Amino acid sequence: MKKLLLSAIIAFSAIFTLLSVKGGYETPATIAELPINWGQIEGFIIKDDYIEVLSYKPPETVKFKVWVSGFNTVENQTDSSPCWAGSEYICGRDDVIACPRKFPKHTLWKIDGKIWECLDRLALKYDDRIDLNFGKDVEKAIQYGVQYKEVELLTYSLEYD
């Protein structure tokens, strides 16, 4: 049991070191620098010789400023299938964001007092911001514009696409 626990701690350290949340944001250089305890692991699967962590709840103080904009599920802003973000159908949902590739899909965020789930990706040229889904309401996205604001990382999913 101690060997499994030690292996898991080493694996967590390696995983979190690789998952950098820096890149211009006012955050620790790596997830490994965040205080980690077993109470922050939200989902995991025990395998034969390791523990696969599915999601990690960082300390409540993980807040930083980032550019936030809006997008719409329309072809001229996305592609020929605007309702699909990978394998996820996002039309009709008002809680979906596109987030930078350094954050896994299903990561939860708090923006403007609302909980959002990262299910989509940004175009590479905008991969340093967060994009809120305003569905088909193009005017609402235009009114929202691009804002530099504080966001909060709630749950750091480890499920990469």
Rosetta silent file (secondary structure, phi, psi, omega in degrees, C-alpha in Angstrom):
SEQUENCE: MKKLLLSAIIAFSAIFTLLSVKGGYETPATIAELPINWGQIEGFIIKDDYIEVLSYKPPETVKFKVWVSGFNTVENQTDSSPCWAGSEYICGRDDVIACPRKFPKHTLWKIDGKIWECLDRLALKYDDRIDLNFGKDVEKAIQYGVQYKEVELLTYSLEYD
SCORE:     score description
SCORE:     0.000 S_00000001
   1 L     0.000  -42.990  179.456    0.000    0.000    0.000 S_00000001
   2 H   -62.897  -37.924  179.169    2.823    2.431    0.855 S_00000001
   3 H   -63.542  -41.864  178.640    4.477    1.649   -2.497 S_00000001
   4 H   -63.506  -44.215  179.612    1.204    2.419   -4.325 S_00000001
   5 H   -62.754  -44.767  178.526    0.790    5.659   -2.396 S_00000001
   6 H   -63.334  -43.018  178.159    4.372    6.728   -3.120 S_00000001
   7 H   -60.937  -41.009 -179.670    3.953    5.845   -6.825 S_00000001
   8 H   -65.345  -42.419  179.388    0.758    7.874   -6.933 S_00000001
   9 H   -63.754  -42.873  177.890    2.409   10.892   -5.316 S_00000001
  10 H   -64.139  -42.507  179.109    5.321   10.720   -7.752 S_00000001
  11 H   -63.221  -44.304  179.056    2.902   10.320  -10.675 S_00000001
  12 H   -59.554  -44.616 -179.627    0.812   13.279   -9.480 S_00000001
  13 H   -59.673  -43.936  179.600    3.918   15.400   -9.184 S_00000001
  14 H   -65.951  -44.304 -179.866    5.001   14.497  -12.726 S_00000001
  15 H   -61.257  -50.538 -175.444    1.527   15.058  -14.154 S_00000001
  16 H   -68.640  -27.885  175.620    1.042   18.399  -12.461 S_00000001
  17 H   -66.856  -37.191 -179.399    4.529   19.541  -13.445 S_00000001
  18 H   -73.058  -25.491 -175.662    3.668   18.901  -17.085 S_00000001
  19 L   -92.046   76.391 -177.433    0.361   20.768  -16.884 S_00000001
  20 L   -71.689  140.200  175.555    1.611   24.318  -16.840 S_00000001
  21 L  -116.612   21.002  179.985   -0.910   27.085  -16.244 S_00000001
  22 L   -84.475 -140.489  176.772    1.492   29.911  -16.891 S_00000001
  23 L    87.285   43.277  177.253    1.797   31.622  -20.252 S_00000001
  24 L    98.158  -11.179  179.446    1.047   35.210  -19.372 S_00000001
  25 L   -87.800  156.903  179.865   -1.428   34.517  -16.606 S_00000001
  26 L   -89.534   70.465 -176.887   -0.870   35.622  -13.027 S_00000001
  27 L  -137.891  171.516  174.453   -0.665   32.080  -11.640 S_00000001
  28 L   -58.930  156.433 -177.074    1.934   29.658  -10.308 S_00000001
  29 L   -64.211  -35.224  178.459    4.364   28.394  -12.951 S_00000001
  30 L  -144.086  160.336  176.022    3.029   24.851  -12.745 S_00000001
  31 H   -60.544  -28.793 -179.330    0.238   22.950  -11.108 S_00000001
  32 H   -60.514  -24.956  179.864    2.969   21.207   -9.108 S_00000001
  33 H   -79.923   -9.307  177.387    3.506   24.466   -7.227 S_00000001
  34 L   -79.757  146.418  177.154   -0.069   24.413   -5.965 S_00000001
  35 L   -67.393  122.679 -176.797   -0.634   22.818   -2.557 S_00000001
  36 L  -113.246  132.966  169.953   -1.950   19.322   -3.289 S_00000001
  37 L  -140.114  164.556 -174.711   -3.701   17.040   -0.858 S_00000001
  38 H   -61.530  -26.522  178.899   -5.870   13.965   -1.319 S_00000001
  39 H   -66.653  -16.668 -179.306   -9.002   15.972   -0.522 S_00000001
  40 H   -90.605   -9.291  177.167   -8.501   17.914   -3.737 S_00000001
  41 E   -81.084  117.143 -175.901   -8.624   14.822   -5.952 S_00000001
  42 E   -92.603  -35.536 -178.704  -12.233   14.673   -7.161 S_00000001
  43 E  -141.208  133.242  178.830  -12.236   11.668   -9.439 S_00000001
  44 E  -153.794  159.610  176.231   -9.821    8.784   -9.767 S_00000001
  45 E  -126.311  129.827  178.068   -9.597    5.149  -10.839 S_00000001
  46 E   -87.030  118.321  178.508   -7.305    2.684   -9.048 S_00000001
  47 L   -98.583 -174.742 -178.546   -5.414    0.628  -11.632 S_00000001
  48 L   -58.168  -49.434 -174.496   -3.080   -2.351  -11.023 S_00000001
  49 L  -127.502   14.399  177.357    0.037   -0.333  -10.241 S_00000001
  50 L  -160.261  171.189  176.672   -1.062    3.305  -10.281 S_00000001
  51 E  -112.810  125.698  177.338   -3.956    5.675   -9.689 S_00000001
  52 E   -93.009  114.903 -179.757   -5.443    7.453  -12.700 S_00000001
  53 E   -86.382  128.538  179.640   -6.624   10.885  -11.640 S_00000001
  54 E   -95.360  -37.131  177.337   -9.616   12.146  -13.627 S_00000001
  55 E  -151.631  151.756 -174.164  -10.066   15.548  -12.043 S_00000001
  56 E  -131.655  129.160  178.234   -8.305   17.716   -9.497 S_00000001
  57 L   -97.764  109.255  179.869   -9.823   20.525   -7.463 S_00000001
  58 L   -71.598  168.128  176.269   -7.217   23.235   -7.005 S_00000001
  59 L   -56.911  150.105 -176.041   -7.214   25.509   -3.974 S_00000001
  60 L   -62.965   -9.899 -175.861  -10.031   28.041   -4.104 S_00000001
  61 L   -90.815    9.048 -179.254   -7.488   30.821   -4.559 S_00000001
  62 L   -80.586   87.509  178.643   -6.565   29.922   -8.168 S_00000001
  63 E  -127.163  144.440  176.467   -7.710   33.138   -9.787 S_00000001
  64 E  -156.838  166.868  179.915   -6.035   35.060  -12.544 S_00000001
  65 E   -98.586  141.365 -178.517   -6.754   37.633  -15.206 S_00000001
  66 E  -154.105  157.259  174.737   -7.201   36.685  -18.833 S_00000001
  67 E   -74.231  130.100  179.735   -8.826   38.081  -21.960 S_00000001
  68 E  -122.667  131.627  179.090  -12.419   36.810  -22.251 S_00000001
  69 E  -133.104 -178.567  179.394  -14.497   37.133  -25.407 S_00000001
  70 E  -118.607  152.017  173.481  -17.684   35.672  -26.851 S_00000001
  71 E  -137.268  167.246 -179.648  -18.357   33.327  -29.736 S_00000001
  72 L  -126.389  152.549  177.675  -21.407   31.935  -31.457 S_00000001
  73 L   -87.537   69.934  177.479  -22.308   28.522  -32.764 S_00000001
  74 L  -132.721  149.124 -173.271  -22.597   29.721  -36.358 S_00000001
  75 L   -57.993  -38.997 -176.406  -20.618   28.530  -39.386 S_00000001
  76 L   -72.109   -6.736  175.852  -18.870   31.817  -40.175 S_00000001
  77 L  -109.580  -15.764 -176.660  -17.295   31.801  -36.684 S_00000001
  78 L  -124.302 -106.357  176.762  -16.508   28.109  -36.355 S_00000001
  79 L  -145.410 -161.538 -176.566  -16.623   25.484  -39.094 S_00000001
  80 L   -73.769   -8.183  177.552  -19.258   23.577  -41.058 S_00000001
  81 L  -130.209   71.539 -172.852  -20.533   21.870  -37.874 S_00000001
  82 L   -65.631  -18.985 -179.616  -20.816   24.713  -35.331 S_00000001
  83 L   -83.663   -7.635 -177.821  -22.895   22.717  -32.834 S_00000001
  84 E  -110.390  124.310  173.930  -20.176   20.128  -32.365 S_00000001
  85 E  -111.880   93.023 -171.915  -17.104   20.754  -30.227 S_00000001
  86 L    66.313 -120.401  179.192  -15.166   17.575  -30.822 S_00000001
  87 L   -99.565    8.692 -176.865  -17.563   14.854  -29.704 S_00000001
  88 E  -103.926  130.536  175.084  -19.687   17.202  -27.588 S_00000001
  89 E   -86.492  117.523 -172.736  -22.955   18.747  -28.828 S_00000001
  90 L  -110.598   -9.590  179.046  -22.945   22.303  -27.463 S_00000001
  91 L   -64.362  137.676 -178.796  -25.912   24.017  -29.162 S_00000001
  92 L    88.813   -9.473  177.623  -28.570   24.965  -26.647 S_00000001
  93 L   -95.386  138.813  179.948  -26.113   24.993  -23.745 S_00000001
  94 L  -113.308   24.878 -177.199  -25.375   28.275  -22.009 S_00000001
  95 L  -131.954   23.535 -174.185  -22.464   27.046  -19.889 S_00000001
  96 E  -107.684  137.284  173.007  -19.830   26.187  -22.511 S_00000001
  97 E  -126.352  159.683  167.354  -16.515   27.921  -23.117 S_00000001
  98 E  -102.090  129.050 -177.143  -13.630   27.439  -25.469 S_00000001
  99 E  -124.565  163.068  178.902  -10.425   27.460  -23.456 S_00000001
 100 L   -57.416  151.143 -177.537   -6.689   27.368  -24.256 S_00000001
 101 L   -62.479  -20.332  179.044   -5.245   23.986  -25.167 S_00000001
 102 L   -70.262  -13.629  176.943   -3.109   23.955  -22.008 S_00000001
 103 L  -108.083  129.184 -178.399   -6.331   23.310  -20.053 S_00000001
 104 L   -66.214  155.639  172.311   -8.081   19.974  -20.614 S_00000001
 105 L   -62.042  153.734 -178.976  -11.663   19.744  -21.772 S_00000001
 106 L    78.086    3.461  173.217  -14.207   19.439  -18.927 S_00000001
 107 L   -69.126  136.214 -178.427  -12.210   21.856  -16.769 S_00000001
 108 E   -99.543  140.399 -177.880  -14.674   24.024  -14.818 S_00000001
 109 E  -129.975  153.219  170.823  -14.325   27.796  -14.534 S_00000001
 110 E  -114.834  117.166 -178.843  -16.144   30.574  -12.706 S_00000001
 111 E  -133.442  128.565 -178.628  -16.509   33.672  -14.869 S_00000001
 112 L    55.658   34.034  177.655  -18.824   36.596  -14.078 S_00000001
 113 L    78.796    5.232 -177.512  -20.245   34.601  -11.142 S_00000001
 114 E  -118.487  147.828  178.129  -21.329   31.704  -13.390 S_00000001
 115 E   -87.785  130.029  179.909  -19.906   28.174  -13.744 S_00000001
 116 E  -124.871  148.096  177.651  -18.651   27.324  -17.247 S_00000001
 117 E  -114.434  131.328  178.155  -17.318   24.048  -18.673 S_00000001
 118 E   -78.322  111.297  178.285  -14.509   23.947  -21.218 S_00000001
 119 E  -125.103   -5.913 -174.971  -15.749   21.807  -24.107 S_00000001
 120 E  -131.111  168.028  178.820  -14.314   23.625  -27.086 S_00000001
 121 E  -117.896  153.305  177.354  -10.997   24.941  -28.348 S_00000001
 122 L   -88.411  159.706  169.478  -10.005   28.337  -29.666 S_00000001
 123 L   -60.908  145.856 -176.496   -8.371   29.031  -32.998 S_00000001
 124 H   -52.928  -36.080 -178.674   -4.611   28.846  -32.423 S_00000001
 125 H   -67.807  -16.252  178.740   -4.213   32.607  -32.918 S_00000001
 126 H  -114.038   19.586 -172.996   -6.561   33.167  -29.914 S_00000001
 127 L   -72.167   12.949  177.977   -5.243   30.337  -27.720 S_00000001
 128 L  -113.895   15.808 -179.619   -4.371   32.771  -24.915 S_00000001
 129 E  -134.947  179.442  174.983   -7.944   33.732  -24.024 S_00000001
 130 E  -118.304  139.060 -176.942  -11.264   32.219  -22.989 S_00000001
 131 E  -119.660  119.451  179.441  -14.284   32.363  -25.289 S_00000001
 132 E   -85.684  138.302  179.131  -17.834   32.242  -23.863 S_00000001
 133 E   -84.364  116.918  176.127  -20.508   30.537  -25.961 S_00000001
 134 L  -103.335   21.052  177.491  -23.434   32.866  -26.680 S_00000001
 135 L    59.696 -132.705 -179.189  -25.201   30.312  -28.877 S_00000001
 136 L   -90.652   -3.313 -176.576  -26.868   31.869  -31.923 S_00000001
 137 L   -80.957   81.804 -177.023  -27.161   35.341  -30.297 S_00000001
 138 H   -62.204  -40.170 -178.677  -24.470   37.145  -32.318 S_00000001
 139 H   -61.833  -39.243  178.975  -25.498   40.573  -31.018 S_00000001
 140 H   -64.050  -40.633  177.995  -25.004   39.489  -27.387 S_00000001
 141 H   -65.010  -39.703  178.121  -21.481   38.257  -28.184 S_00000001
 142 H   -64.584  -43.219  179.038  -20.695   41.563  -29.907 S_00000001
 143 H   -63.660  -36.955  178.987  -22.007   43.516  -26.904 S_00000001
 144 H   -65.116  -38.847  177.320  -19.878   41.412  -24.551 S_00000001
 145 L    66.776 -147.269  177.544  -16.816   42.234  -26.628 S_00000001
 146 L  -120.611  122.166 -175.712  -13.353   41.362  -25.339 S_00000001
 147 E  -126.262  139.201  174.246  -12.766   41.976  -21.632 S_00000001
 148 E   -94.033  111.215 -173.428   -9.688   41.546  -19.457 S_00000001
 149 E  -146.087  166.602  178.584  -11.084   40.076  -16.264 S_00000001
 150 E   -79.497  134.197  174.772  -10.508   37.801  -13.346 S_00000001
 151 E  -125.521  159.543 -179.700  -11.521   34.164  -13.769 S_00000001
 152 E  -123.996  129.908  175.794  -11.398   31.323  -11.270 S_00000001
 153 E   -84.446  117.361 -176.247  -10.254   27.782  -11.996 S_00000001
 154 E   -95.743  -52.946 -179.909  -12.649   25.475  -10.123 S_00000001
 155 E  -133.657  125.778 -178.979  -11.868   21.917  -11.240 S_00000001
 156 E   -97.654  100.277 -179.944   -8.847   20.978  -13.280 S_00000001
 157 E   -70.986  149.929  176.314   -9.841   17.987  -15.392 S_00000001
 158 L  -110.709   16.713 -179.542   -7.083   15.625  -16.479 S_00000001
 159 L   -93.746   95.441  179.761   -9.048   14.265  -19.438 S_00000001
 160 L   -80.973  153.336  177.078   -7.170   15.522  -22.495 S_00000001
 161 L   -91.866    0.000    0.000   -8.640   15.380  -25.976 S_00000001
